[in-house]
Amino acid sequence: MSGTRRRLASDSLARAVELLRAGAWQRAHEIVQQETSALAAWLHGIVHILEGDLDNARYWYRKAGRVFPGRDAVKDEIAAARRMVAYGLKSSFKTKRGSSR
């Protein structure tokens, strides 16, 4: 994946996390369906927790390589995803800045 494509995917997944946080799981679902990363699979699992489709959520958690935490942990999962996306975007920015010197 090119640097530009990776950045666009990160931006869209960051948007999906914010939509999940706002409870707009349908809109987040449209975004995560377009990506194939482990992060997108995890977010896809969170979408299905919010939707109430726990069997589908378990499937996406397995694809993401994560343990399914159950319905009651959805707020914690969204917060963890938000931290991961924020960290990933910061890391990407630092790497790009460092490589341009």
N, C-alpha and C positions, 0 to 999 in steps of 0.2 A: 504494500500500500504506500502510495506517495505521501510526502509530508503534507501537502495540501489536502489530500483526501483524508488523512488521519486527523488533521485539524478540524475539518468539516464534520467528521464523525464525532469527534469530541465535543464540538459545539452543539451538535444536535442532541447528543446524549445528555449534555448538561441541561439543555432545554427540557428534555424528557423528565429529568429528575425534578426540575422545578414544577413541571405540570403534575407529577405524582404528588409532590408536596402540597399542591393546591387541590388535590383530589380529582384532577382532570385526567383520569386514567385512560379514557377513550382517545384523547389527543396524544397522550404519551405512547399509547399502543401503536398509533400510526407511525411514530418515529422509530420505535425500537424494532418494529417488523422489518425495517429497511437495513438494519445493521446485523453483522454476524459475529461480533466480538463476544467474549465472555461477559464483559460489562453489559452489553446489550441483552444478552440472555438473562442475566441477573435482573435487570430492570424489567424485562418481559415477565419474569416470574413475579415480581412485585405488582405489575399491572394485573396479573390474574388473581393475586391475593385480594387486591382491592375490588376486583370484579366479583369475587366470591367463587371462582373456579379453581379450587385448591388442587385438584388432580392435574390440571394444566400448569398451575404454578409449580408443583413438584417436578414436572417434566422440565421446565425451563431452569429451575434451580440445578437439576442434574446436569443439564447442558452447560451451565455456568461453572460446574465443579464446586458448588456450594451446598451446604447442609440446609434443608428446608426448615425454617424456624417456626412455622405455624402462623396462623392468622393474627394472633395477638402481638406478634413482634413487628408488624408492618411499619409502624412509625419509626422504630429503631432501625429497620432495614433502609427506609428512605433516608434517614439521617446519615447512616453509614455510607450509602451510595453517594449522597451529596458531598460528604467529606472526601470520598475517593475521587470523584469527578473534579472537585476543587484542587486536590493534590495533584492529580494528573495534568490538569491544565497549567498549574503553576510549574510543575516539573518540565512540561513541554516548553513553556515560555523561557525558563532558565536555560534549557538546553539550546534553544534557538539563539538566545542572546549570547551565550557562551561560544557558540560555534561561529558567530558572525564577527568576532574580534580578530 
